[in-house]
Amino acid sequence: MKLKSLLAFLMLLSVFSLASVRKDGDPKLKYIDKYSAIAVEEMMRSGIPASITLAQGLLESSAGQSKLAREGNNHFGIKCHNWKGKTMKHDDDRRNECFRVYKTAEESFKDHSDFIRFWDRYKPLFENPVEDYKAWAYGLKKAGYATDPAYPQKLIKLIEDYDLTRFDSIREAIPEQPDAILPEAPLKMEEPVKYEGEFMFSLTRQMFSINGVPFVYSMEGETYSSIARSFKLFEKEILKFNDLSAPQDLLPGTIVYVHAKKKHAAKGLDKFVVDEDGISLRDIAQRYGVKMSSLVKMNSLPSDYVPAEGDVIKMRK
């Protein structure tokens, strides 16, 4: 963030901090005053509402007073999960569980954003508007962030008691910042493809795109060969576009790219964390419109690589 934009941001923040929730000596209010700027900065970077980040930090760290926060700068109770940094043991759901340790609280906030942004189980959260904090709260519980059945209600109460949504509105108040790293907005799948150059596609079929790459959903009875013919492509071409060496059965509703995929994922999707059994590298490549060969090269993977839970796949250079 440039200095001019940062100063504007801090001026706005000072105004918002004068909210009516002033409670002298309240450790939660002191926590909000101390970390709200970081939460807003992470919202601008990752798309996660600042209200949700602050509420989670308040709850998970007991307003910064928990052992994890005091000794490990871990404000969100994030466990090791293939973590290669410093760790500490702490009793949680079980005794002596492994938790991440950070050099600073800022690192904890950033890792929290990345944890939610890049783990596949949390991707449905980003379909919710930033201002819909209730959907985010219930979505976190549904995705398995916490085992407490009352977790969403606790987040919502903190957000409402301390008017944390005032920080979410800062996103619209800050002037445009060319240097800010913002995630791409979720693609509306009904959006038709805009194709520059000679138009080779069918004029009677709805087109879609992922990562700017045009595709269709297969219909009952179609094959890769029949779709290739309808788009004036060779069968070998469409197989290559979809990372296949030979034709295979095509179930209705399958994504079939009709143009070469990109060498990297869309801006904002720097990595993918494997979070489900049975997913293949090709599945990941198809999901995000990226060439499988590019993923292999970027990640220095062997030709027979099989993703395992917790593996981190680099999606952009």
N, C-alpha and C positions, 0 to 999 in steps of 0.2 A: 504494500500500500504506500503511495507517495506521501511525502510530508504534508502537502496541502490537504489531501484527502483525509489523512490521519488526524490533522488538527480539526477539520470539520466534523469528523466522526466523534472526537473527544468532546467537542462543544455540544453536540447533540446528546451524547451520553450523559453529560453533566446535567442537562435539562431533565432527561428522563429519570435520573437518579433522585430527583426531588419529589418523587411520587408520594401518595398519601399513605403508604404502608410503613412510614417511619416508626420504628419501635426501638427506643433507646436500649442499648445493651443486648439486643437480640443477635445471637451469633449467626443466624441465618441471613439477617440483613447485612451484617458485616461481610459474609461470604459473597453475597450478591454484589455488593459494592466493589469487592476485590477482584472478582472473576467475570463480571458481566462483559467487560470489554473483550476478553478472550473468547467468551461464548459467541459474541456477535461476530468477531473476526472468523471464527470457525464456521458460523452460519454462512458467511459470505463465501468461504472457501468450499464448503462441502454440501450446503443445502439443508443441513439439519437445523430445525428451529432453535434459536438461542434459548427460548423458554424451556424446551425439553432438555437441552444440555445442562442448564443451570439447575433445573429440578432434579435431574439424575445426580448431578454432583452433590447437591444438598442432601439428597436421600442416601446415596451410596457412601458418602464420606462423613455423614453426621455433621454437615456444615464445616468440613475440614478438620474435625476433631478425632476422626477414627485413626486407629493405629496404621492402617494402610496409607492414609493420606499424610500423616505426620512423619512416618518413617520411610515410606516408599514413594511419596508424591503420587500415589495411585488414588485418584478421586472417583473412579467409576467401578471399582471392584473387578477390573478386567483380569482374568486368570491367564496363566502362561500361554496355553494354546499355541504351541510351536514357537514360542518367544525365545529369541537368542540373546537377549540382554540380561541384566541383573534381575534376580528374583528374590522373593521372600516367602516364608511359610506363614499361613494364617488360618485359623479355624473359621470355616464358613458352613457350607452344606455338610462337609466332612472335616475331620481334623487334619491339620497340617497340609492344607491345599496350597498349590503353587500360584503365586500372584506376581504380576509384572512390577518392576521397580523403575522409576523414572528419575532423571537428574533434576527436573523441575516440574512444577504443576502445569506449566504450559505444554510440556511434552505429553503429559497425561491427557490434556484436553485434545490435543492433536491426534493422539493415538485412538482416543475414543471416537473421534469423527471418522478416522480411517477404518476403524473396526466396523462401524455401522455402514459406512459407505461401500466397503469392498467385500464384506461377507455376503454371500449370495442370499442367505436366509432373510436378510434385512432389505433387500431390493424393493419389495412391495411397499415399503414405507415411503419411498420417494414418489409414489403416485399420489400421495396426500399433499394438499396445499400446505405451505409453511404455516399459515394461520390456524390450521385445524389441529391444535395441540392434543385434543382428545383422541383423534384418529391415530396420531403418532404414539400416544401413551398406550393405547390398547394394542396397537401394532407391535410395539416393542415386546409386550407380554406374549402375544401370539407367536412372535418369532423366537421366543425362548430366551430373551435377555435375562429374565429373573424368574425364580421359582415361586415367589410370593404371589398368591392369587389376588391380593389387593394392590399389587404394584401399580397398575394404571390409576386407580383411585388416589393413591398416595401422591403420584406425580401431579395429577390434576389439582388436588387440594393445594399443593405447594405453589403451583402456577397461579391459581386464583387468589390464594391468600396474600401472595406477594406481587401480584399484578405483573408477572414475568412476561406476559405477551407484549408489554410495551417495548421490549427489546427486539421482538420479531419485526416490528414496524420500522425499525431503523434501516432494514434492508432497502425499503423504498425511499427513505429520506436521504441517504447518502448519495452524493453526486456520482455520475458514472466514473468508474475507475478502470481504465484500459489495462492496467497491470494486474488486476485482481484475477485469481484463478477460480472461475465459476464452473460448476458441472453443467454439462449439456442438459437442457430440459428434456424430460422423458418424451420420447417420440410418440406422437399420436399416430397409431397404426392405420387410421383411416385416411391419413394425409396422402394424396396421390403423388407419385414421383415426378419431379421436374427433370427432364432429360435433355441436355444440351447437345446440339449436333444433329446428325441425321436420325430421324425418328424411325426406329425399327420395331417398336413394340406394338402389340395388339391394341387397337383403339376401342375394343369392346370389353376389355377385361380390367378390373380394378387392380391398380398397382400399389405397392407399399415400399417402404425403405427402412433399412437399419444401417446406421453409420453412413448414410448417404448412398447405400448400395441398393438398387432396385430388386425386388423379389415379388413372387406371387405365392399364394397359398394353394397347394395342390387340391384338386377336386376328385371326387369318386371316379375311378376308372382311368385316371391319367397315369402316364409314365414319364420318366425323364426325357425319353425320346419324343413323345407327343408334345410335351411342353417346349422342347427345343425347336420342333418344326413350327409351332405357332409363333415363335419369336425369331424365325429365320436363322437359327443357330444349328451348328453341328452337334450331334449327341456328345462327342468328346469335349466340346466346349462347355456345355452345361454341366457335365460331370466334373470338369476341372473347376468351374466356378463354385461347385459345392463340395470340393475336396473328396471326390470319389474317383476311384480307378476303374470301376465297373458299375453297371446299372444295378440297382437293388429295388426291392418292393417299395412302393411309394404310398404311404397311408394318407388319407384325406386330411388336409389341414397342415401338411408339412411345408416348412419354408423352403422354397426353391429359388435360389438366386439366378437372375438372368443377365448378370454382368459380373465381372471380376470383383472380388471382395478387396478391402483395403489392407494395407500392410500393418496397420495398427488400429486400435479401438478409438472410439470417439473421445474428444477432449473431456477430461474429468474421470475417465475410467482407466486409471494407471495400472491397476492390478486386479486380479480375480482370485479370491480365496475359495478353494474347493471345500464345499460344505455338504456334499451329498454323495452317497455311494452310487457307483455305476456310471457316473458322468464321464464322458470321454473328452479328449482334447478336441476332437471334431465337433462335439456338442457345444463346447465353449466357443469355438470358431464360428459356428453357425449362429449361435445366439447373439453374437455381437458384430457380425459382418466383417470378420477378420480372416485372412488366409491362415490356414493351419500351418503352412510352411513358415510363415512369419513368426508364429508363436514358438515353433520349434527352434528357429534361429535366435530369436530374442532371448529365449530362456536356456539356450544350450542344452536342449533335451535330446535324449536318445530316440531313435526311430520307433522303438517299442514302448515308449513311455505310457504308463497308465496312471492317471491322477489319483491321489490318495487324499483323504480328508485332512485339511490343514495346509496342503500345498499352496504356495503362492505363485500364481502365473502372471508374469509381467505382460501387460497388454499394450503398453506404449514404450517407446525408447526414452 
